[in-house]
Amino acid sequence: MIRKTGKGIWFVLLLVFLLTETAGCGNQKDYRKDNPDRKLRIVCTIFPEYDWVKQILGRREEETELTLLMKNGADLHSYQPTVWDMRAISEADLFVYVGGESDFWVEEALEHAGNPDCRMLNLMELLQDAAKTEEYTEGMQTVQGHGHDPKTEAEEHRTHEEEAHEEYDEHLWLSLRNARTVCDAVTEALGELDAGHRDIYEQNNRAYQEKLHGLDMEYQRTAEQASMPVLLFGDRFPFRYLMDDYGIAYYAAFAGCAAETEASFETIVFLAEKAGELNLPAVMKIDGSDGAIARTIAGNTKTGDQKVLLLDSMQSVSEQDIEEGESYLSVMERNLEVLKEALPAADF
């Protein structure tokens, strides 16, 4: 996990701003009563949340102030909100956020935002037992991994994890099944905040749920038709939720929230040998990566003919991408086509 340096100074500055600039916005319930015609205000931290809310709002989006905080390709793990982001949260009726380690700033910020009536949707809390912890598998680079035998690193890291606080995998949005759970919760929240249009939200949710379910079934068929459902990532691995949904095994250079950018010689060798041993047609990289490690692995396999394919984790979606029509479903549909090419000897 990328550590939050300078956290104390940064947070004091935010609090000073909030106390001096937004103190008058505090009583949200009274403010809405005095301004019944003002738009519903919704703030989302990441793109998938934003697009889910957008789909459920439907035509009601024009009557809503929907704000995406990480809209310039910012990574969840390194994001720090600006004072303007904090102001948007302080005035929100609904705030949707992941709730993992990277959202370290949310709890304390909300306590000082002067907005006790804001409805908060913490996705980690929403998933409850379905939330997964970070997983370290055979061959994966760890903080202690440089120069270690990669076949023992996973066991070593598990020992360290047992002695420390477990860290949850935050990339829950990459499961279509989790998306369905969140969309139901968003629909319920919107119905409570804007009861006069509850029927519209529920109708939009039903239509969107059908699309999510249909795509989920396509992923399931793809995994079932593969002769051996295994992927190998020469990169970080934020796809545990997606892989677990369909029983796809994996190997990777780094965990999903790892801060490392350089893999050890042992890790490269292990993954290259594994790709050759399993006769995998591709080595995977993720969005925002230069693909150097994946190319090195692919170039050092037994055959040296593996493709390097990109699986999109939606952590680099920009405002321009959204304006050009990018959506949660469009990304997941592209990822499905990549899986069809990457899974070995799949018969489609």
N, C-alpha and C positions, 0 to 999 in steps of 0.2 A: 504494500500500500504506500502511496506517496504521502509523506508526512507533511503536516501543516505548519511550516515554519513561520515565525512571526505572528502566530495566532493571537497572542495577547494584545499586541499593539493594534493589529488590524481590527480586532473586535471592539476595542475601546473607541476607535474612531467611528465605527458604525453606530455604536450606542450613542455617542455624542450627537451625531447627525439625527438619529431617530428622536432623541429627546428634545432637540431644539426645533426640528423641522416638521415632525409628524405627530406631536403631542395632541394637537387639536383634532386628529382623525380617529381618536380612540374609540368612542362609543358607536360601533358600527350599526347596532340595532336602531338607535335613535336617528342616526344619520340617514338610514334608508327610509325610516318613517317620514322624516322631513323632506326627503327627496324621492318620492315613489316612482318617478319616471327615469331615474338614473339606471344605467346599464348594470347588469350583473357582472361582477369582477372576479375573474378566475386566473390564478397564476399556477403555472406548471414548471417544474425544474428542467425536465428533459423532453426531447422530441416525441418519443412514443406516448407519453402521458398527454402531451399537447394534441397529438393527432387523434387519440382515443376520445378526448373531450370534444374535439372539433366534429368528429363523426356523430357523436350522440347529440350535440347541439343542432346539427343540420342547419336549416335556414335560420334558426335562432341565433346563430353565431353573429349575425349582423346586429343583433340587439345585445351583444355581450362584449365586454372588454376581456379578451383572451390573450394572456401574456405568456410567452415562452422565455425563460431566463437564459438557458444555454442555447442561443440561436446562432452563434458564430463558430460552430464547430468545436466549442469548448468541451473538454473531457470531464466527465463527472468526477474523476479522481483528483483533478487538480483545480477544479473550479472554486473560486471565491466570489461571493456576490458583491456587487457594487452597492453604493448607497442608494442608487435609484432602484436597484432590484429590491432592496430592503423596504423602500418606500412602497413599491407595488404590493409586496406581501402585507405590509401594515394596513393597506386599504382593501385587501381582498375579501371576498365573501367565501371563496373556496380556494384552498391551497393544496396542490397535489405534489408530493415529493416521494422519493424512494425510501428514505429512512435508514440507510445503511451507514457505514463508517464515513463515507465521503460527505454525508449530510451532517457532519459534526456541528455545524454552525446553526442548524435549524432550531433546536430546542431552546437554546439560550436567547436566540434572536427573537423568537416568538414571545418569550416572556417579557421582552422589553418593547414589543411592537405596538402596544396600546390597542390591541384589537382582539378582545376576549371572545367576540362572537364569530370570528372567522372559523369556518368549517375546514378541518384539516384531514387529509387523506394520506396516511402513511402506508405505503404499499407493502413494506416488510411486515408491519403489524397486520395488515389485511390478509396476507397469505398465511400467517401463523405457522403451522407445522409444515407447510409446503415450502417455506423458505429454506434454502440450502446453505451450508457452510462451505467455505473455500476448500477445494480438494486438491491434494498434491499426489500425482500419479507417477508411476515408474518413468524415470528418465527426465523428469521435469527439473529445470533449474530452480534452486532455492536460494535464499539469502546466504546460506552456508554452502551453496552448491559448487562454487568455483574450486576445481581440482578434486572434487569428490567423485566416487564411483556413482554414476547416476542410478544404478540399480538399487542402491541403498538409500538414496536421498529422500524418497517418499516416506520410507519407514522412519528415518531420522527426523524429518519434519513433523510427522505425526506425533512423535515423542515430545518435541518442543511445543506443539500446539496443545497437547494435553496439559502442559504446565502453564499455559497462558490462556488468555481470553480467546474464545473461538470467534473468528471473523466471518461474517456472513457474505455470501456471494451476492452482489448487488444487481447483477445483470438479469433480473427476473423478467424483464420485458421481452426477452428473446424466446419465451415460451408462449405459444398461441393460446395455451390453456390458461396460463396466468393472465393473459390479456383479456380473456373472457370474464374471469373473476373480477378484474379491475373495472371493466366496463359496466358490469352490473352495479358495482359500488358507486361509480360515477353517476350512473343513471338515478340511483336512489338519492344521492346527495343533491343532484340538480332538481329532482322532484320535490324535495323538502324545501330547497331555497326558492324555487319558482313553481309553486304548486299549480298555478294557472296553466302551465304548459307541460305538466307531468306526462300527459298522454303523448305529446310529440316526442319527448325524450325516450319514453318506453318503446314507442314505435320505431324510432331510429335505432335504438339498441337492439331490438329484435332483428332488424334487417342486417345490422353489422355483425351480430352474433352468428348469423347464417353464413356470412362470408368467412369469418374466423374459423368456424367449424368445418366448412368445406375445405379450406386450405390445410387445416390440421389433418384431415383425412388423407389429403394428397401426400403430406409429409409421411404419414404412417405407411401408406402403400409404397412409397419410395424406399423407406427403410426395410420393409418386409421383402421387397423384391431384390435387394442387394444380396449378393452371394456371401458377403462378409461386411457387416455394417461397422466400419472402422474409418476414422479420419485421423490425420496427423498434421499438427499445426507447428510451423516454424515461427512461432509468434506467441503473444499472449493468448490465453484461452478463456474468453468470456461466455462460452456457449454451453455451460454445464446444464442449464435448465432445458435448452433445446435438445441436447444429446440424450439426456435422461428421459425426456418425453417419449422418445422413439427407440430406446435401447441401442443407441449408437455408441460404441466404445471410442476412445480417443487417446492420443499421445500429444504432448505439447512441450514447447520450450519453457514457457512460463505460465504461472497461474493468471487468472483473469485480472486481478488487481495489482500484479507485480510492477514494481518500479524499474526493474532491471531492463536494460536494452541490449546487453551483450551476453550471448550464451557461451558457456565454457566449451573447450575442445571436446570434453567428455560428452556433454549434452548433444553437440552437433553429431558426433560419431554415433552415439546411441540412436538418435532419431533417423539418421541416414541408413543405418543398418536395419532398423525396424521397418522403414519404408520399403526397402528391398526385400526383406524377409516376407512381408505381407503382400508384396507385389502391388502396392498402392499406385493408382494412376496419377495421383496429385499430392502435392504438399500445399497446405493452406496458409494464407496470411489473412490479416484482418484490416479493416479500414483504418486509415491514419498511419499505417506502417509503410516503411520503404521496401519491405519484402526481402531485405538483404539476407536475413537468416534463412528464410524459406528457400531462397535461390541457392544458398550455400548447401543446404541439406539436399535439395533436389539434384544439384550437380555432383554430389558425392555418394549417391546411391549405387547399387550394383549395376544398374542399367544406365543411370544418368539421364533418363528420358521422362521423368515425372514433370507434369505441368505444375505451375504455381497459380493457384486459384484464390480469389478473394471471397471471403464470407463476411458480410456486412453486419457489424454489431450495433449500428446506428448511434455510434458515439462521436461521429464527425459530421452529422447533418447540419448544414448551414441554412441561414435565412434564404439565401438564393436557391438552394435545393428545394425548399418548401414552396417558394414562389413559382418554381418550375414544375410543381406538381408532385414532388416526392411525398409519399405517405407510408405509414407503417405497413400496410398491405403490399405496396409496391416493392418495398425492400424485402419483405418476407417471401414474396413471389420470386424475386431474383435469387434469393438464397436457396430456394427450392431447386431452381434450375442448376445452380452450382452443385448442390448435393447430388443431383442425378448424374453429373459428370464426374464427381469426385469419389463416390462410393464404388468400390471395386466390383467389376463384372456385373453391374446392375443390368437387368434385362427389362427394358421399358418398351 
